[in-house]
Amino acid sequence: MLVSEFNYNLPEELIAQRPPEVRGTSRMLTLDRGRGAFADRSFGDLPSLLQPGDLLVLNDSRVIPARLYATRAGLMTQEKSPAPSGLVEVLLTERLAGANEWSALVRPAKKVQVGEMLLFAAQGSDEAVLRAEVIGVGEFGERTLRFAAVDDFHAALERIGHLPLPPYIHRAKDAPDRAEDRERYQTVYSRPLGSAEARGSSAAPTAGLHFTPEILEQLRVRGVEIATLTLHVGLGTFQPVRAERTEEIKLHAESYTISAETAAAVNRARVEGRRIIAAGTTSTRTLEHVAREAERAGRPIETAFEAHSGSTSLFLSPGAEFKVVGGLLTNFHLPESTLLMLVSAFAGRENVLAAYAHAVEQRYRFFSYGDCMLIL
């Protein structure tokens, strides 16, 4: 299919620049994928729309302050290298296997080459909190950075980093994020700061931003089982599509972890024929990836899911078979994005584009801080 077949018209004023004043009060468009029918609801209706026995799967990865600003200290291979002028913006996208090594997007990228040292300081300070050498160059502004060892890398990020808001959320250059972003661009169930293995997302799993403790409790009272997995959102989720056809798209891998408790919950739900609802495209991709791996390994449905960590680059587009997910809660996605293609694979491209046209007409708020859809 052509990527252009997933385009739609979106007035810029419908791109949400701030979260709703009160978490959990977003509008929610419901879509019956079998009939193609949709209805206007609110997110607070979610507990009444799910059934007792449904399994709701959430992504509990925590968003790290992955947007940094650095000064360039010159090439390390030169004894006396003049320090180039101007700030460099660095977005950490994935922690690599090597000690203190990260993949990152760098702007402006052309000037930042292998061997250069980047110095990261707190705003208004000249003292470097972190130092990183550029050790690899990739396409489209990608760089591999090796950070000098510090006592607590994540504490340093919390001190000098900014939340990686997407480019369509506009903030002042001298204030890339606000105090409210620190709270609202994070799910209420994200792993705590002390849980280092879960601190790895470079963008929020945005379908989860709508949940409140009260709504989660209402779901439990309703008889909905809730399980969590961890997928660190990275380049694979938000890298723009540069192909003309969906068959040419290849996603970057993103790391995930499934606990023994979640694996058992998914196995039970599948054996018992209960519906599994994925909160977000990240949860969907993880569940569908693991199901495919289990099928290739010949594991029966009773033990298909096991506790483990891995990575997935699974791309789902129309024609894909969904082996696990029977319902999807998701935000509205960018035109021609892989996320919109995944939603179209689940509900049908015509259904989804019709629902999007209705959402535009009814002035829904779009993208990360916007409203959501429940597809059943």
C-alpha positions in Angstrom: 0.0 0.0 0.0 1.0 3.6 -0.5 1.9 5.6 2.6 -0.1 8.4 1.1 -3.2 6.3 1.6 -3.0 7.1 5.3 -3.2 10.8 5.0 -6.0 13.0 6.3 -6.6 16.7 6.7 -6.0 18.1 10.2 -6.4 21.8 11.1 -3.3 22.8 13.1 -5.4 24.3 15.8 -6.7 20.8 16.7 -3.2 19.7 17.8 -3.3 19.8 21.6 -0.6 22.0 23.1 -1.5 21.2 26.7 -3.1 18.3 28.5 -6.7 18.7 29.7 -7.0 20.7 32.8 -8.0 17.6 34.8 -6.4 14.2 34.0 -9.0 11.7 32.9 -11.5 14.2 31.4 -10.5 13.8 27.8 -13.1 13.0 25.1 -13.1 9.4 23.8 -14.4 8.4 20.4 -15.6 4.7 20.4 -15.3 2.7 17.2 -17.0 -0.6 16.6 -14.6 -2.1 14.1 -17.1 -4.8 13.0 -19.8 -2.4 12.0 -17.7 0.7 11.4 -20.0 2.7 13.8 -18.6 5.3 16.1 -19.9 7.4 19.0 -18.8 10.4 21.1 -18.0 9.5 24.7 -15.7 10.6 27.5 -12.7 8.7 28.9 -14.6 8.4 32.2 -17.0 6.1 30.5 -14.2 3.5 29.9 -15.1 1.3 32.9 -18.7 0.9 31.8 -17.6 0.1 28.2 -15.3 -2.8 29.2 -16.6 -6.1 30.3 -16.0 -8.1 33.5 -13.2 -10.5 32.7 -11.5 -8.3 30.1 -7.7 -8.1 30.6 -6.4 -4.5 30.2 -2.6 -4.4 29.4 -0.7 -1.1 30.2 2.8 0.0 29.4 4.4 1.2 32.6 7.7 2.5 31.2 8.7 5.8 32.6 9.6 8.8 30.4 13.1 10.0 31.1 14.2 13.7 30.6 15.9 12.6 27.4 16.2 16.0 25.7 19.6 17.6 26.5 21.5 20.6 25.3 25.3 20.4 24.9 28.2 22.6 24.0 30.8 21.2 21.6 34.3 20.9 23.0 36.0 20.0 19.8 37.7 16.9 18.5 39.3 14.6 21.0 42.0 13.6 18.5 43.4 17.2 18.5 45.5 18.5 21.3 44.2 22.0 20.9 40.9 22.1 19.2 38.9 25.4 19.1 35.5 24.9 20.9 32.8 25.4 18.2 30.1 27.8 19.0 26.4 27.2 19.4 24.3 24.7 21.4 23.6 21.2 20.1 20.3 19.5 20.9 20.5 15.8 21.8 17.6 13.4 22.2 18.5 10.1 23.8 16.6 7.4 22.1 18.0 4.0 23.4 20.5 2.8 25.9 22.9 0.4 24.2 24.6 -2.7 25.4 27.9 -1.0 25.8 28.7 0.7 29.1 27.3 4.2 29.2 26.5 4.2 25.5 23.3 5.6 23.9 21.8 6.1 20.5 20.7 9.7 20.1 19.3 12.2 17.6 21.4 15.2 17.3 20.6 18.7 15.8 22.3 20.2 13.9 23.8 16.8 13.1 26.1 17.6 10.1 28.6 19.5 12.3 28.8 16.8 15.0 31.1 14.0 13.9 32.9 11.0 15.4 35.6 11.9 17.9 33.9 15.1 19.1 33.2 15.7 22.8 29.9 17.1 24.0 29.5 18.9 27.4 26.1 18.9 29.1 25.5 21.5 31.9 22.5 22.7 33.9 20.7 25.7 32.5 22.5 28.9 33.5 25.7 27.0 34.5 29.0 26.5 32.8 29.9 23.4 34.8 29.5 20.1 32.8 27.3 17.6 34.6 27.7 15.0 31.8 30.3 14.5 29.1 29.9 12.3 26.0 32.1 11.4 23.1 30.6 10.8 19.7 31.6 7.3 18.6 29.3 6.5 15.8 27.3 8.2 13.0 24.0 7.0 11.5 21.4 8.2 9.1 19.0 11.1 9.6 20.9 12.7 12.5 21.5 9.6 14.5 24.7 9.5 16.6 26.1 7.0 19.1 27.4 8.6 22.3 29.6 7.2 25.0 29.1 9.1 28.3 31.8 9.4 30.9 31.0 7.4 34.0 29.1 9.3 36.8 27.8 8.0 40.1 24.1 8.2 39.0 23.4 8.8 35.4 19.7 9.0 35.8 20.0 11.5 38.6 22.1 13.7 36.3 19.4 13.5 33.6 16.8 14.5 36.1 19.0 17.5 37.0 19.8 18.8 33.5 17.4 17.1 31.1 14.0 18.1 29.7 11.1 15.9 28.9 11.2 14.9 25.2 8.0 16.6 24.1 7.2 16.0 20.4 8.0 18.8 18.0 4.3 19.6 17.4 3.9 20.7 21.0 5.4 24.2 21.0 7.4 25.5 23.9 9.7 28.5 24.3 13.3 27.8 23.3 14.5 28.8 26.7 11.9 26.6 28.4 11.6 23.3 26.4 9.2 21.9 29.0 7.0 23.2 31.8 6.4 22.1 35.4 3.0 20.6 34.3 4.8 18.6 31.6 6.9 16.8 34.2 3.7 15.5 35.7 1.3 15.2 32.8 3.6 13.7 30.2 3.9 10.7 32.5 1.4 8.0 33.3 0.2 7.6 36.9 1.4 4.0 36.9 4.9 4.5 35.4 7.7 2.8 37.3 9.1 4.9 40.1 12.4 6.7 39.8 14.2 4.0 41.9 13.3 1.4 39.3 16.2 2.0 36.9 15.3 -0.9 34.6 12.0 0.8 33.7 13.4 4.3 33.1 14.0 4.3 29.4 11.3 5.9 27.3 12.1 8.8 25.0 8.4 9.5 24.4 5.3 8.9 26.5 3.0 5.9 25.8 0.3 8.4 25.3 -2.8 6.3 25.6 -1.9 5.8 29.2 -1.8 9.5 30.0 -5.6 9.5 30.4 -5.8 7.1 33.4 -6.2 8.2 36.9 -6.0 6.1 40.1 -9.8 6.5 40.5 -10.5 5.2 37.0 -8.1 2.3 37.5 -10.0 1.4 40.7 -13.3 1.6 38.9 -12.0 -0.8 36.3 -11.0 -3.3 39.0 -14.4 -3.0 40.7 -16.0 -3.7 37.3 -14.1 -6.9 37.2 -11.5 -5.9 34.6 -8.1 -7.5 35.2 -5.1 -5.2 34.8 -1.6 -6.2 33.9 1.5 -4.2 32.9 4.4 -4.7 30.6 7.4 -2.4 29.9 8.3 -1.2 26.5 10.8 1.6 26.3 9.5 4.0 23.6 12.3 5.0 21.3 13.1 5.8 17.7 10.9 3.0 16.4 7.8 4.8 17.6 8.4 8.3 16.5 10.8 8.2 13.6 9.1 9.8 10.5 8.2 7.5 7.6 10.5 8.0 4.6 9.3 5.2 2.4 6.6 5.5 -0.3 5.1 2.1 0.3 4.2 0.4 3.5 6.1 -2.7 2.4 9.4 -0.7 2.5 9.0 0.4 6.1 11.4 -1.0 8.7 11.1 0.1 12.3 14.0 0.5 14.8 13.9 -2.1 17.6 12.6 -1.1 21.0 13.3 -3.1 24.2 10.6 -4.6 26.3 10.1 -6.7 29.5 7.2 -9.0 30.4 6.9 -10.2 34.0 5.9 -13.7 35.1 2.6 -12.3 36.4 1.7 -10.6 33.1 2.7 -13.6 31.1 0.4 -15.8 33.3 -2.4 -13.3 33.0 -2.2 -13.2 29.2 -2.0 -17.0 28.9 -5.1 -17.4 31.2 -7.1 -14.8 29.2 -6.3 -16.5 25.9 -7.1 -20.0 27.1 -10.4 -18.8 28.7 -11.3 -16.8 25.6 -11.4 -13.5 27.4 -10.9 -10.3 25.6 -7.4 -8.6 25.9 -7.5 -4.8 25.6 -4.2 -3.1 24.8 -3.7 0.5 26.1 -1.7 2.0 23.3 0.2 0.9 20.2 3.3 0.1 22.3 1.4 -2.5 24.4 -0.1 -3.9 21.1 3.2 -4.3 19.4 4.7 -6.0 22.4 1.9 -8.5 22.8 1.7 -9.3 19.1 5.5 -9.7 18.8 5.6 -12.1 21.7 2.7 -14.2 20.3 4.5 -14.5 17.0 7.7 -15.5 18.6 5.9 -18.1 20.7 4.1 -19.5 17.6 7.5 -19.8 15.8 8.9 -21.6 18.8 5.9 -24.0 18.8 4.8 -23.2 22.3 1.1 -24.0 23.0 -1.3 -21.2 23.9 -1.3 -22.2 27.6 2.4 -21.3 27.9 2.9 -19.0 24.9 3.9 -16.0 27.1 6.9 -16.4 29.4 8.7 -13.9 31.7 11.5 -12.4 29.6 13.1 -9.3 28.1 13.7 -8.8 24.4 13.3 -6.3 21.6 10.7 -5.8 18.9 10.7 -4.1 15.5 7.3 -5.4 14.6 5.4 -3.3 12.1 1.7 -3.9 11.7 -0.1 -2.6 8.7 -3.4 -3.5 7.0 -3.5 -7.2 6.3 -1.7 -8.2 9.5 -3.4 -10.8 11.7 -3.9 -9.8 15.4 -3.3 -12.9 17.5 -3.8 -11.4 21.0 -5.3 -8.0 21.0 -9.1 -7.8 20.9 -9.5 -4.2 21.8 -7.4 -1.1 21.5 -7.3 2.2 23.4 -5.2 4.8 21.5 -4.8 8.5 20.9 -5.2 10.1 17.5 -2.0 9.8 15.4 -0.1 11.8 12.8 -1.0 11.4 9.1 1.0 8.8 7.3 2.5 7.5 10.5 3.3 3.9 11.4 1.0 4.3 14.4 -2.0 5.2 12.2 -1.1 2.2 10.0 -1.2 0.0 13.1 -4.6 1.3 14.1 -5.8 0.9 10.5 -4.6 -2.7 10.5 -6.6 -3.4 13.6 -9.9 -1.6 12.7 -9.7 -1.2 8.9 -8.3 1.8 7.1 -11.7 3.0 5.9 -13.2 2.8 9.3 -10.3 4.6 10.9 -10.2 7.4 8.4 -14.0 7.9 8.7 -13.7 8.1 12.4 -10.8 10.6 12.1 -12.9 12.7 9.8 -15.7 12.7 12.4 -13.2 13.6 15.1 -11.9 16.6 13.0 -15.5 17.7 12.4 -16.3 17.5 16.1 -13.2 19.3 17.1 -11.5 16.5 19.0 -8.0 17.3 20.3 -5.2 15.4 18.5 -1.9 13.7 19.3 0.0 13.2 22.5 -1.9 15.6 24.8 -5.2 15.1 22.9 -8.3 12.9 23.1 -8.5 9.2 22.6 -10.3 6.4 20.8 -11.5 3.0 22.1 -11.7 0.4 19.3 -13.6 -2.8 20.1 
